[in-house]
């Protein structure tokens, strides 16, 4: 399991010159490029949080911010291979930027049957987003080192996305 820290931003948008305002909005603070800012320690997150604005003017609107550091415990690093996704569990944290993961077994639920209609190269599956799987840890599964770089978590096998749940997805339309 890998624990990282993110800064949660709660804010309200106010219309200038009126008493109108939005409901409380919540999101994680993001970096340029749209991905969440992630910190290895709570202290690093708190230092960065101290640099963030508590009020921002935006034309006819303004935002009032409140921040909180939130610990996220990731147990999985699912591998994204183009449009398919394969489940991997985190088995060891080597350092804040290196983890070891192991492939998991994913069994397609027997109740799922692809519904294919004419289209594309050989047909188009209309219900592929409804596929569900049962996941099993696989002690003899392949172990891979995954490293954090500028563009996210990567191994020799491809891109990995940290998650709190295992995920398998087969793209029937590719």
Beta strands, then each sheet from edge to edge (+ up, - down):
strand 1: 2-15
strand 2: 25-28
strand 3: 55-58
strand 4: 61-74
strand 5: 76-81
strand 6: 84-86
strand 7: 88-95
strand 8: 98-103
strand 9: 105-108
strand 10: 116-117
strand 11: 124-125
strand 12: 133-136
strand 13: 143-149
strand 14: 152-155
strand 15: 158-163
sheet 1: 2+ 1- 4+ 3-
sheet 2: 6+ 5- 15+ 14- 13+ 8- 7+
sheet 3: 9+ 12-
sheet 4: 10+ 11-
end
